[in-house]
Amino acid sequence: MQKETSLRAYPDDHPDGDQPAVALNQKAYWILRESLLSGAFEPGSPLNLRPLASKMDMSPMPVREALSRLRSDGAVEALPNRAFRVPFLNADSYREVVLLRLRVESCACEKAAVMATSEDIKKVLGLYDKMLDIGETCIEEYLAVHRQFHFTIYEIARMPILTSVVEGLWLRIGPLLRASTRSRTAQDHKHHGAMTRALKASDPNALVAALRDDITDGVETVLTYLGEQGPPHLVSKDSRG
């Protein structure tokens, strides 16, 4: 049975939030993109237009346009009968994404460690404390804050092109974060704690080392998960939404 998915809410403080009529396709794109980045969807999840549109209180058309845009981003895949689905990475593709994450996210951390202001550090510490408070009580909420924690650090580097590259990788890896996090929040807390201490100490080497531990610690868990899933099932007629 397909698990009910909670979509990320469109925030009031979004840059477009003060506009009286944000383009619905842009709003749908943001909500679905954030949900993918935060691991709200599992690999292979069907993305049915009508249920998604109902949750976002809009017609199916802007949702379809948002999904088409996400397909161009490599975040979703198109199926027969105009259906969409969250891709199911194979082991080789997953390893490639991990390798790329290690390279580009390390670069962001190196720069962030020497650029961080006291306000930046305070924000990161607040997100770390929030993850500790959530723990294993709600995996979706935990993963949403986890996404904020990482990207707050990367944005401190003031390298928007690099951050965009990282986002592209996370759009592909986001659905697998649930598989690598569900049973290892204690390890996550250890690595994220090391990242916050390194950031406070302005130590780029320590921050990169903690990041690498965080990324690689869940690799075997994900590879086991991928091996257990087998090939994705063919789309059913009901997936047209």
C-alpha positions in Angstrom: 0.0 0.0 0.0 1.3 3.4 -1.0 2.1 5.5 2.1 0.4 8.9 2.4 2.9 11.7 1.7 3.0 15.0 3.4 4.0 17.8 0.9 6.2 20.6 2.0 4.2 23.8 2.6 4.8 26.9 0.6 6.3 29.2 3.2 5.0 32.7 4.0 8.6 34.0 4.0 9.3 32.7 0.5 10.6 35.5 -1.8 7.4 35.3 -3.8 5.2 35.0 -0.7 4.3 38.7 -0.6 3.0 38.6 -4.2 -0.8 38.5 -4.3 -0.9 35.9 -7.0 2.2 33.7 -7.2 2.2 31.8 -10.5 0.6 28.4 -9.6 3.0 26.4 -11.7 5.9 28.1 -9.8 4.3 27.4 -6.5 3.6 23.7 -7.5 7.2 23.4 -8.6 8.6 24.8 -5.3 6.4 22.5 -3.2 7.2 19.3 -5.1 10.9 20.2 -5.4 11.2 20.8 -1.6 9.4 17.6 -1.0 11.8 15.7 -3.2 14.9 17.4 -1.6 13.6 16.6 1.9 12.9 12.9 1.2 9.1 13.2 1.5 8.7 10.8 -1.5 10.2 7.3 -1.5 11.9 5.9 -4.7 9.4 4.6 -7.2 6.5 6.6 -5.7 3.9 7.4 -8.4 3.2 11.2 -8.7 -0.5 11.3 -9.6 -1.8 14.6 -10.8 -5.2 14.8 -9.2 -4.1 13.7 -5.7 -1.2 16.1 -5.8 -3.3 19.0 -7.1 -5.9 18.3 -4.4 -3.3 18.5 -1.7 -2.0 21.8 -3.1 -5.5 23.2 -3.6 -5.0 23.8 -7.3 -5.9 22.3 -10.7 -3.9 19.5 -12.3 -2.5 21.7 -15.0 0.1 23.7 -13.0 1.1 20.4 -11.3 1.7 18.8 -14.6 3.8 21.8 -15.7 5.8 21.5 -12.5 6.4 17.8 -12.9 7.5 18.4 -16.5 10.0 20.9 -15.2 11.2 18.5 -12.5 11.6 15.9 -15.3 14.0 18.3 -17.0 15.9 18.6 -13.7 16.3 14.9 -13.6 14.2 14.7 -10.4 11.2 12.7 -11.8 10.7 10.4 -14.7 7.9 10.3 -17.2 6.0 7.1 -17.8 3.4 5.9 -20.4 0.0 7.5 -20.4 1.4 10.9 -19.3 2.2 9.6 -15.8 5.2 10.5 -13.6 7.1 8.7 -10.9 10.0 9.3 -8.6 13.0 7.6 -10.2 14.6 4.5 -8.7 18.3 4.8 -8.9 20.4 1.8 -9.6 23.5 1.1 -7.5 25.9 2.5 -10.0 24.0 5.8 -10.4 23.8 6.0 -6.6 27.6 5.6 -6.2 28.1 8.3 -8.9 25.9 10.7 -7.0 27.7 10.0 -3.7 31.1 10.6 -5.4 29.9 13.9 -6.8 28.4 14.9 -3.4 31.7 14.3 -1.7 33.5 16.6 -4.2 31.1 19.5 -4.4 29.7 19.5 -0.9 33.3 19.4 0.5 34.1 22.4 -1.6 31.1 24.3 -0.1 32.2 23.3 3.4 35.8 24.5 2.9 34.5 27.9 2.0 31.8 28.0 4.6 34.2 27.3 7.4 36.1 30.5 6.8 33.1 32.6 5.8 30.7 31.9 8.6 29.6 34.8 10.8 28.3 34.5 14.3 24.8 34.8 13.0 25.4 32.0 10.5 26.7 29.8 13.2 23.8 30.6 15.4 21.3 29.6 12.7 23.1 26.3 12.0 23.2 25.5 15.8 19.5 26.2 16.0 18.8 23.7 13.2 21.0 21.1 14.8 19.2 21.5 18.1 15.9 21.1 16.2 17.0 17.9 14.7 18.0 16.6 18.2 14.6 17.5 19.5 12.8 15.8 16.6 14.9 12.6 16.8 13.0 9.6 15.5 9.5 11.0 16.3 8.8 12.1 12.8 11.1 11.1 10.0 9.5 13.6 7.4 10.0 16.5 9.8 13.5 15.4 10.6 14.5 15.1 7.0 13.1 18.6 6.2 15.2 20.1 9.0 18.2 18.0 7.9 17.9 19.5 4.4 17.8 23.0 5.9 20.8 22.2 8.1 23.0 21.1 5.2 22.0 23.8 2.8 22.3 26.6 5.4 26.0 25.6 5.7 26.4 25.5 1.9 24.8 28.9 1.4 27.3 30.4 3.9 29.9 29.7 1.3 28.3 32.4 -0.9 28.7 30.3 -4.0 25.3 30.2 -5.6 26.3 28.2 -8.7 27.9 25.5 -6.5 24.8 25.4 -4.3 22.6 25.0 -7.4 24.8 22.0 -8.4 24.4 20.5 -4.9 20.6 20.9 -5.2 20.6 19.1 -8.5 22.3 16.1 -6.8 20.0 16.2 -3.8 17.0 16.1 -6.1 18.2 12.7 -7.3 19.3 11.5 -3.8 16.5 13.0 -1.7 14.1 10.0 -2.0 16.9 7.7 -0.8 17.6 9.8 2.3 14.7 8.1 4.1 16.3 4.7 3.5 19.6 5.8 5.0 18.2 7.8 7.9 15.3 5.8 9.2 17.5 3.6 11.5 20.5 5.8 12.0 19.5 9.1 13.5 22.1 8.5 16.3 24.9 8.4 13.8 23.4 11.5 12.1 23.5 13.4 15.3 27.1 12.4 15.8 28.2 13.7 12.4 26.1 16.8 12.5 27.4 17.6 15.9 31.0 17.4 14.5 30.0 19.6 11.6 28.6 22.3 14.0 31.8 22.2 16.1 34.0 22.5 13.1 32.0 25.5 11.8 32.3 27.2 15.2 36.0 26.6 15.2 36.4 27.9 11.6 38.1 24.6 10.8 37.6 23.7 7.1 39.5 20.4 7.4 37.4 19.2 10.3 34.1 20.3 8.7 35.0 18.5 5.4 35.9 15.3 7.4 32.6 15.4 9.4 30.7 15.9 6.1 32.4 13.0 4.5 31.6 10.8 7.5 28.0 11.9 7.3 27.7 11.1 3.6 29.6 7.8 3.6 28.1 6.4 6.8 24.8 5.6 5.1 26.1 4.2 1.8 26.0 0.6 2.7 22.5 1.0 4.2 21.2 2.5 0.9 23.0 -0.1 -1.3 21.3 -2.9 0.8 18.0 -1.1 0.4 18.5 -0.9 -3.4 19.4 -4.5 -3.6 16.3 -5.5 -1.8 13.9 -3.5 -4.0 14.7 -5.1 -7.4 13.6 -3.5 -10.6 10.7 -1.0 -10.4 7.3 -2.2 -11.2 5.6 -1.1 -14.4 3.2 1.8 -14.1 -0.5 0.9 -13.6 -3.4 2.5 -15.2 -4.3 4.1 -11.9 -1.0 6.1 -12.0 -2.4 8.5 -14.5 -4.0 10.4 -11.6 
